C-alpha cells in the first residue's frame, strides 16, 4: 500500500502536469492566432477589445486613447468595438489613410493613419519577445517545482510563474486578436496578488504567515475585488461604465497597487538579504532581489507611468 506522502506526491504531479498541458495548449493557440495575422491589414497601432490604444507606434495617438469612430462610422459597442474597427480595416486597401476619432480624457481629436500590413518584424517584436519571456517564466516555475519536490513553497512560486506566464503569452492577443481578453485581464489583476504573496513567503515565511497560515488567502482579495468589480460594472452597468471611464479608473487604481506590491516584495527581499541569520539565505535573497529589481521595476514602472 502506498504511503500518504507518496499519494500526495502523485496527486501533486498529476495536477502539475495537467497545468503544464493547459499552458502548452494556450501557447499553441496563441501562436496560431498570431501567425494568422501575418500579411493581414492592421491599423498601424494596437488596440484592445474595448477600443483603447495599447501601442501607438508614432501615429499621433497615445496609450489608452479610446477609438470612437473610423471614417465617421461609430465603433464603440458594448462587446464589439474591436470587431467593428477590424470590419473597416478588412475592406480598406493597405496604404489608404483612415481618419480615427479618438477620446483622450475629456478631449476628442481626429488622427489620420494609413492602413498597414502585419509583417514578421511586428510579430517578432510584439508577440515573439513576450512569448520568450512567458516560456522563461513557466520554465523557471516548473524547474523549481520539480527540483524541490518537498518544499511547501513550491506551489506558491509555481503559481507566481504561471500567472506571469499567462500575462505575457496573451499580451499580443489582448491588443490584436482579442480571443483571450478576459484571461489576460484576470492574470494582470492577479499579478499584484502573487507579488504580495511572494513577499510574505519567499525565500522564508514571515512570522505572520507562520502563526496564521490562512491569512495568505487575504492577499488575493484586493486584486480579485478590483477585477470582479470592473467586470461586473462592465456587464451590468455599461451605460455608466463607458461614459464615466470606470474601466480606466479601476485600471489606474490597480496600477498603483501593482507598483506598491512590487516595492513590498523588493523591500522584503532586501530585508532578508541584510537580516537573515544564514549566509546562504542572505546571498540567495540578495540575488533574487537584484533579479526582481532589474526585471520588474523598469517595465512595471514604465507601464504605470503610461497608464497614470
C-alpha positions as CSV (number, residue, x, y, z in Angstrom):
1,X,0.0,0.0,0.0
2,X,1.3,3.4,-0.9
3,X,2.2,5.8,1.9
4,X,0.2,9.0,2.3
5,X,3.2,11.0,1.3
6,X,3.6,9.0,-1.9
7,X,-0.1,9.5,-2.7
8,X,0.2,13.3,-2.1
9,X,3.2,13.5,-4.4
10,X,1.4,11.5,-7.1
11,X,-1.6,13.9,-6.9
12,X,0.7,16.9,-6.9
13,X,2.5,15.7,-10.1
14,X,-0.9,14.9,-11.7
15,X,-2.0,18.5,-11.1
16,X,1.3,19.9,-12.1
17,X,1.4,18.1,-15.5
18,X,-2.2,18.9,-16.2
19,X,-1.3,22.6,-15.6
20,X,1.7,22.3,-17.9
21,X,-0.5,20.7,-20.6
22,X,-3.0,23.6,-20.3
23,X,-0.3,26.1,-20.6
24,X,1.0,24.3,-23.7
25,X,-2.4,24.4,-25.3
26,X,-2.8,28.1,-24.5
27,X,0.7,28.7,-26.0
28,X,-0.1,26.7,-29.2
29,X,-3.4,28.6,-29.7
30,X,-1.8,32.0,-29.2
31,X,1.0,31.1,-31.7
32,X,-1.7,30.0,-34.2
33,X,-3.7,33.2,-33.7
34,X,-0.6,35.4,-34.1
35,X,0.6,33.5,-37.2
36,X,-2.8,34.1,-38.9
37,X,-2.2,37.9,-38.6
38,X,0.8,37.8,-41.0
39,X,0.2,39.9,-44.1
40,X,-3.2,41.0,-42.9
41,X,-4.1,44.7,-42.7
42,X,-3.8,46.4,-39.4
43,X,-4.4,49.9,-38.1
44,X,-0.8,50.9,-37.6
45,X,-1.4,50.9,-33.8
46,X,-2.6,48.2,-31.4
47,X,-5.9,48.4,-29.5
48,X,-7.7,46.1,-27.2
49,X,-11.2,44.7,-27.4
50,X,-12.7,47.8,-25.8
51,X,-11.1,50.2,-28.4
52,X,-8.3,51.5,-26.1
53,X,-5.0,52.2,-27.7
54,X,-2.3,49.9,-26.4
55,X,0.7,50.7,-28.6
56,X,0.5,54.0,-30.6
57,X,3.7,53.5,-32.8
58,X,4.2,57.2,-33.5
59,X,0.7,57.7,-35.0
60,X,-0.3,60.7,-33.0
61,X,-2.3,58.6,-30.6
62,X,-1.2,57.9,-27.1
63,X,-1.6,54.9,-24.7
64,X,-5.2,54.4,-23.6
65,X,-6.8,56.8,-26.1
66,X,-10.3,55.5,-26.9
67,X,-11.3,55.0,-30.5
68,X,-14.8,56.3,-31.0
69,X,-15.2,56.2,-34.8
70,X,-13.4,55.3,-38.0
71,X,-14.1,57.4,-41.1
72,X,-17.1,58.9,-39.3
73,X,-18.6,55.5,-38.6
74,X,-19.1,55.0,-34.8
75,X,-17.4,51.8,-33.5
76,X,-18.0,52.0,-29.7
77,X,-20.1,49.0,-28.9
78,X,-20.6,47.1,-25.6
79,X,-18.8,43.9,-26.7
80,X,-17.7,44.5,-30.3
81,X,-15.6,47.7,-30.6
82,X,-12.5,45.9,-31.9
83,X,-14.6,43.8,-34.3
84,X,-16.2,47.0,-35.7
85,X,-12.7,48.6,-36.3
86,X,-11.5,45.4,-38.0
87,X,-14.5,45.3,-40.2
88,X,-13.4,48.7,-41.6
89,X,-9.8,47.6,-41.9
90,X,-10.7,44.4,-43.8
91,X,-12.4,46.4,-46.6
92,X,-9.7,49.0,-46.9
93,X,-6.6,48.6,-49.2
94,X,-3.2,48.8,-47.5
95,X,-1.8,52.3,-47.6
96,X,-5.2,54.0,-47.6
97,X,-5.4,56.8,-44.9
98,X,-8.2,56.4,-42.4
99,X,-9.4,59.1,-40.0
100,X,-9.9,57.9,-36.4
101,X,-12.0,59.8,-33.9
102,X,-10.4,59.3,-30.5
103,X,-11.1,60.5,-27.0
104,X,-8.3,61.5,-24.7
105,X,-9.6,62.4,-21.3
106,X,-12.3,65.0,-21.9
107,X,-11.0,65.9,-25.3
108,X,-11.9,64.4,-28.7
109,X,-9.5,64.6,-31.6
110,X,-9.1,63.2,-35.2
111,X,-6.0,61.3,-36.2
112,X,-5.2,60.1,-39.7
113,X,-3.3,56.8,-40.0
114,X,-2.7,54.8,-43.2
115,X,-3.7,51.1,-43.2
116,X,-0.6,48.9,-42.8
117,X,0.3,45.3,-43.3
118,X,1.4,42.9,-40.5
119,X,5.0,41.9,-41.0
120,X,7.4,39.4,-39.4
121,X,9.1,42.3,-37.7
122,X,5.9,43.3,-36.0
123,X,5.1,39.7,-34.9
124,X,8.7,39.2,-33.6
125,X,8.6,42.4,-31.5
126,X,5.0,42.3,-30.2
127,X,4.5,38.5,-30.0
128,X,7.8,36.7,-30.2
129,X,9.6,38.7,-27.4
130,X,6.8,38.4,-24.9
131,X,6.4,34.7,-25.8
132,X,10.1,34.1,-24.8
133,X,9.5,35.9,-21.5
134,X,6.4,33.8,-20.9
135,X,8.1,30.5,-21.6
136,X,11.0,31.6,-19.4
137,X,8.7,32.3,-16.5
138,X,6.9,29.0,-16.9
139,X,10.2,27.0,-17.3
140,X,11.6,28.7,-14.1
141,X,8.5,27.7,-12.1
142,X,8.5,24.2,-13.4
143,X,12.2,23.7,-12.7
144,X,11.8,24.9,-9.1
145,X,8.8,22.7,-8.7
146,X,10.5,19.5,-9.9
147,X,13.8,20.1,-8.2
148,X,12.3,21.0,-4.8
149,X,9.5,18.4,-4.6
150,X,9.2,18.5,-0.8
151,X,9.2,22.3,-0.4
152,X,5.8,23.6,0.6
153,X,6.6,27.0,-1.1
154,X,6.9,25.3,-4.5
155,X,3.2,25.7,-5.3
156,X,3.3,29.4,-4.4
157,X,6.3,30.1,-6.6
158,X,4.8,28.0,-9.4
159,X,1.5,30.0,-9.1
160,X,3.5,33.2,-9.4
161,X,5.3,32.0,-12.5
162,X,2.1,30.6,-14.1
163,X,0.2,33.9,-13.6
164,X,3.1,35.9,-15.2
165,X,3.3,33.3,-18.0
166,X,-0.5,33.8,-18.7
167,X,0.0,37.6,-18.8
168,X,2.9,37.5,-21.3
169,X,1.6,34.8,-23.5
170,X,-1.7,36.5,-24.1
171,X,-0.5,40.1,-24.2
172,X,-0.3,40.2,-28.0
173,X,-3.8,38.6,-28.2
174,X,-5.1,41.3,-25.8
175,X,-4.1,44.1,-28.1
176,X,-4.6,42.4,-31.5
177,X,-6.6,39.2,-31.9
178,X,-8.9,39.6,-28.8
179,X,-9.7,35.9,-28.1
180,X,-8.2,35.7,-24.6
181,X,-9.0,39.2,-23.4
182,X,-10.5,38.0,-20.1
183,X,-7.7,35.6,-19.5
184,X,-5.2,38.4,-19.9
185,X,-7.2,40.7,-17.6
186,X,-7.6,38.0,-14.9
187,X,-3.8,37.3,-15.0
188,X,-3.0,41.1,-14.9
189,X,-5.1,41.6,-11.8
190,X,-3.6,38.5,-10.1
191,X,0.0,39.6,-10.7
192,X,-0.3,42.1,-7.8
193,X,-1.6,39.4,-5.5
194,X,1.2,37.0,-6.4
195,X,3.8,39.7,-5.8
196,X,2.3,40.4,-2.3
197,X,2.0,36.7,-1.5
198,X,5.6,36.0,-2.5
199,X,6.8,38.9,-0.3
200,X,5.5,37.1,2.8
201,X,6.7,33.5,1.9
202,X,9.8,33.8,-0.2
203,X,12.6,32.9,0.5
204,X,11.4,32.4,4.1
205,X,7.9,32.7,5.6
206,X,7.3,35.8,7.7
207,X,6.2,35.3,11.3
208,X,2.6,36.5,10.4
209,X,2.3,33.6,7.9
210,X,3.8,31.0,10.2
211,X,1.4,31.9,13.0
212,X,-1.7,32.4,10.9
213,X,-1.3,30.4,7.6
214,X,-4.8,31.2,6.4
215,X,-4.0,34.9,6.2
216,X,-2.2,34.2,2.9
217,X,-5.5,34.0,1.1
218,X,-6.4,37.5,2.1
219,X,-3.6,38.7,-0.1
220,X,-5.7,37.9,-3.1
221,X,-8.9,39.8,-2.0
222,X,-7.9,43.3,-3.2
223,X,-6.8,42.1,-6.7
224,X,-9.8,39.8,-7.1
225,X,-12.1,42.6,-5.8
226,X,-10.8,45.1,-8.4
227,X,-11.1,42.5,-11.2
228,X,-14.6,41.4,-10.2
229,X,-15.8,44.9,-9.7
230,X,-14.6,46.1,-13.0
231,X,-16.1,43.1,-14.9
232,X,-19.4,43.3,-13.1
233,X,-19.6,47.1,-13.8
234,X,-18.9,46.5,-17.5
235,X,-21.5,43.7,-17.7
236,X,-24.4,45.1,-15.8
237,X,-23.8,48.9,-15.7
238,X,-22.4,49.6,-19.1
239,X,-24.4,52.8,-19.5
240,X,-22.5,54.3,-16.6
241,X,-19.3,52.3,-17.2
242,X,-18.4,53.8,-20.6
243,X,-19.3,57.5,-20.2
244,X,-17.5,57.7,-16.8
245,X,-14.5,55.7,-17.9
246,X,-14.9,53.3,-15.0
247,X,-12.6,50.7,-16.6
248,X,-9.7,53.2,-16.9
249,X,-10.2,54.4,-13.3
250,X,-10.2,50.8,-11.9
251,X,-7.1,50.0,-14.0
252,X,-5.3,53.1,-12.6
253,X,-6.1,52.1,-9.1
254,X,-4.8,48.6,-9.7
255,X,-1.7,50.0,-11.4
256,X,-0.9,51.9,-8.2
257,X,-1.5,48.8,-6.1
258,X,0.6,46.8,-8.6
259,X,3.6,49.1,-8.1
260,X,3.2,49.0,-4.3
261,X,3.1,45.2,-4.1
262,X,6.3,45.1,-6.2
263,X,8.0,47.5,-3.9
264,X,6.9,45.5,-0.9
265,X,8.4,42.4,-2.4
266,X,11.7,44.1,-3.2
267,X,11.8,45.5,0.3
268,X,11.1,42.1,1.8
269,X,13.9,40.5,-0.2
270,X,16.3,43.4,0.8
271,X,15.4,42.8,4.5
272,X,16.1,39.1,4.2
273,X,19.4,39.8,2.4
274,X,20.5,42.0,5.3
275,X,19.0,40.4,8.3
276,X,18.8,36.6,7.6
277,X,20.7,34.5,10.1
278,X,22.1,32.2,7.4
279,X,24.8,33.5,4.9
280,X,23.3,31.2,2.3
281,X,19.8,32.8,2.8
282,X,21.3,36.3,2.7
283,X,23.1,35.6,-0.6
284,X,20.1,33.9,-2.1
285,X,17.7,36.7,-1.1
286,X,20.2,39.3,-2.4
287,X,20.5,37.6,-5.8
288,X,16.7,37.3,-6.2
289,X,16.2,40.9,-5.1
290,X,18.6,42.1,-7.8
291,X,16.8,39.9,-10.3
292,X,13.3,41.3,-9.4
293,X,14.5,44.9,-9.3
294,X,16.2,44.6,-12.7
295,X,13.4,42.5,-14.4
296,X,10.3,44.1,-12.9
297,X,10.9,47.6,-11.7
298,X,11.5,49.2,-15.1
299,X,8.6,47.5,-17.0
300,X,6.1,47.9,-14.2
301,X,7.2,51.5,-13.6
302,X,7.0,52.5,-17.3
303,X,3.6,50.8,-17.7
304,X,2.4,52.6,-14.5
305,X,3.6,56.0,-15.7
306,X,1.9,55.5,-19.1
307,X,-1.4,54.4,-17.6
308,X,-1.5,57.1,-14.9
